[in-house]
Amino acid sequence: MNHMRGLVSTSQALRQTFIAPLRSHRLSFVHPQSIRNGLQPRYFHESSRLALPVVRTPNAPTQIKDEAIGTRLVQLVDEEQNLMPPRRLVEVLDSFDRSKFFLLQVSPAEADRPPVCKILNKMEAKQHEKAKMKSAKVGKVQTKQIELNWAIDAHDLSHRLKQLTNFLEKGRKVEVIMKRKKAKRSPTVDEIKQVIQSVLDTTREAGGTQVKAMEGEPGKQVIITVKKET
């Protein structure tokens, strides 16, 4: 019994592995004043300074940008989400470097105002889109399961650990389920420790980590969920 208490303490110490959180990538937009090339806009009325809600950049298939906006006038929004006075679309497009920036419509025209637009950096927009796609891909990672008997022999354990390595290298999330099977002999404390440690060592060597704390009770059933670090 003293040996089993020692095992639980050891297994608890092994479970403290966490995944570094993914950094979120935010898309910033360029203040129109900072890239204007000297053209003086014709203001049709004073700035309304109306606070707008933050408008998220739509997915690429629904983006309306540059000449495709198709209206004579547009209204830019600044970094504080305030509307600037309306300007001619062609004038706005001539006011920045088209090789580095683009004009994106973030809100369609209404009866009392032209469409609202932002000037965005092409490189930042591309990085933002890649981050979104990567995040969506991570959310769809397939989960594989590997079952291990506490009293598994060395040959079978080696084979299962190779499967674990292969799944991790392919980017799969893996649930390693360790349990006692019926009609099998009872495992020793050392065997239980060895199986848990082998799974953790193989995961680390494959560049993986635990995605959550180890679940269950050693000697009965334990689940360790792992995946490759990105």
C-alpha positions, 0 to 999 in steps of 0.5 A, a space after each residue: 500500500 505504501 508503494 501505491 501511495 508513492 506511485 500516485 505521488 509520482 504520477 501526479 508529478 508527471 502530469 504537469 505538462 502544458 501547451 503554450 497558448 497560441 498567440 492570437 494574431 490581430 489585424 491592424 489597419 492603417 490610419 489614412 493620415 499616415 500614408 496620404 501622399 499629399 493630396 488634400 481631400 475635399 470635405 463635404 461636411 465636418 467629421 461626424 466623430 460617430 463611434 462605430 462598432 468594431 467591424 471584423 474583416 470578412 472572409 476573402 470570398 465576401 470581401 469588397 475592396 478597391 474599385 470593386 466598391 463601386 461608389 463615387 464616395 466612401 467614408 473612412 474610419 479611423 483607429 478610434 472607430 470614428 467616421 471621417 468625412 466622405 471622400 471620392 473613391 478615386 481620390 482615396 485609392 490614389 492616396 496610398 501605395 497600392 502595392 502595399 495597401 488596399 481599401 476594404 469595405 467594412 460596412 455597405 452604403 446606407 441611405 444617409 451615408 456612403 460605404 464605410 471603408 478601411 485602408 489595410 496593409 496587405 502583408 498584415 491581412 495575409 498573415 491574419 488570414 493564415 492565422 485564422 486558417 491555422 486556428 481552424 485546422 487545429 480545431 479539426 485535428 483528428 483524435 486517435 486512441 491507443 490502448 495499453 494493458 498495464 502488464 503489457 510485454 516489452 515487444 507489444 509496448 514497443 509497437 504501441 509506442 511506435 504508433 504513438 510517435 507516428 500519430 504525433 508526427 502526423 499532427 494527430 491528437 492521441 488518447 493513450 488509454 492504460 487499463 487492466 484487461 480482464 483475464 490478465 494478471 495484476 500488474 506490479 507497481 513497477 510495471 504501472 510506473 514503467 508504462 506511464 513513464 514510457 508514454 511520457 518519454 515517447 511523447 516528449 521525444 516526438 516533440 509532443 506534450 499533454 493537452 490536459 492533466 492525466 485522468 484516472 487512477 494508476 493501476 485501474 484506468 488512466 488516460 493521457 491525451 497528447 499532441 505535437 507542439 506547434 
